Amino acid sequence: MGEPRQRADREVTDAGTIPAKLRELLETFDGIEDMEERMSYLVSYAERFKTVPASVAAPPYPEEARVPYCESEAYVWGLPAEGGRMRLYFAVGNPSGVSARALSAILEKTLSGALRSEIAAVEPDIVNRIFRQNISMGKGMGLMGIVERVRNLARAPLPSKSTP
Amino acid sequence: MAAISERGYAHPEVLVSTEWVEQNRAKAEIRLIESNEDTLLYGTGHIPGAVHVDWTSDLNDQIRRDYITRAGFESLMSRIGATPETTVVFYGDKNNWWACYAFWVFQLFGHTRAKVMDGGRMKWEKEGRALTKDAPNFPGTAYTAKERDESRIRAFRDEVMKHVGAGRPLVDVRSPEEFSGQRLHMPNYPNEGALRGGHIPGAKNIPWSMAVRPDTGEFKTSEELRSIYSTGAGLRADQDIIAYCRIGERSSLTWFVLTYLMGFAKVRNYDGSWTEWGNLVNVPIEK
């Protein structure tokens, strides 16, 4: 993998909106011009995907955690963490959903534990920067739905603490 | 399931079993081609010796909504090391939707040495057969293709309009919910941009899945297919038939079934399908 290629237009848009880990990874993807190399890189992420631990959720997963219109049957959970942060967890039900597993692994690696405000600012179109020509319109929309659900979890009001 | 040769198909030579592929995959004149909905799937493991043909980037034009040109097809065949004498064998996920789609595109360029592996990737995996991550590297070839010929197997919207006017048969292979207009997309899939729901007037709803055994992914026998398409839906082998779905992938499978397994003489795939018809201004739609 070569050095991340800097793109001035991206720098302006990304600054202050995308968490640093995700920004760095997006810059790496920006620098991958070879389609086979991009696919291989994505597959390596898919292979590192870890399903939500049973302590957070166990199958059958609840429908409310499911990403709408994602054919790969993706699920996302967000648990509040200290300092306004959020831990993210994912599951992908379709064994052929390699792209969904790759994206989920990327989001888990780069966003989980970040500030909710930062996660909430991530745009679904990062999917196009990550996958570029490797997805169809329908697949892209399903994957963007995963990012959208992550955003929505970060934007949702925290559950109120129960009083004794 | 009976052997392919015993299922009564009109052209059994276009369908091969997983066992046949196991026995023949290493032959120089055979080129295995995997085509999937999720284009990353090939990279996680594929049949040894299989090349990847990505329906989005290899078969479609990257600017227009159309297929590759003759030059593009020649370049593709060179990349996968195929000559006009090479027998290409397609397989893939989703019950061979994209395998049949690729098969259909190859027929636009007249590469008739083509087969589909019955049961697709699912059956190969269920049987515990070998997969590898090693991509083969075949020497490039100088392939001279025929001009793309759409007249026999591809239908465009104006032809569909005339077809509707003439009362000729249309087969809508989408789910009943899409056919009725209850949904604008496949269950669990996003809406890829159709503004209206329903179906082309006069179309019969015969979902693609009716032609396939859900447990193995294999095509049903000729007798079973006749009960669905002929006895059940009233289609005849001598009719001019157009099949469509959402973007032409599921209908490629039905086109394959009607043309090769049942031996229907003139079946065309309307690849514009519902993502075109459902957006056209002032065309008739039924719900």
Interface residues (C-beta under 8 A of the other chain):
Chain A: M35 E36 M39 S40 L42 V43 A46 E47 Y69 C70 E71 S72 E73 S96 G97 V98 S99 A102 Q133 N134 I135 S136 M137 G138 K139 M141 G142 G145
Chain B: N36 E37 D38 T39 L40 L41 G43 T44 D54 W55 T56 S57 Q62 D93 K94 A135 H185 M186 N188 Y189 P190 N191 E192 G193
